[in-house]
């Protein structure tokens, strides 16, 4: 084979390889890893009977603050000083939205205790529930361990028009997952959220007596 023929053959092979690599790259980009979506908390709150609402104290819910790392649809995991999002899994909606909906659903299930004016409603109230979620994560003792879901929130009862804080309390719930599987971790988030929101309901009702 002459030098010129060898060069032309090498160029053809290189070109074919480049095309194959490009096509392979396109195929990989078009088939991302599958992501399963999950939710936690109760269903959307039902409309409260007006007769029941008239007999209970109305409390407005301020926009809930969420930790920056736990916002959005990714599930946060913490191992020691390392933080990472659990792969292949997402919340079906941003975590702060799901949490807000779950809290409203909890209050709606007990309209005889307190009337919560949620973010979808318009109403007047002299009391405001201010809630800061400070922790919303799955904690691992070591890589591969069965995690514990930890949710912490600081609640404040604010009286209007003075805007004075009449009471304040920190709530923390720890719920171990049954195994190191996404479905078990999500179930632990669901249980922990329901537990925390029930405590918030009872605390709010006590502060409005």
Helices and strands as residue ranges (DSSP letters): H 3-30, E 36-38, H 50-54, E 58-61, G 68-70, E 74-79, E 82-91, H 95-108, E 115-117, E 127-140, E 148-159, E 164-176, H 182-207
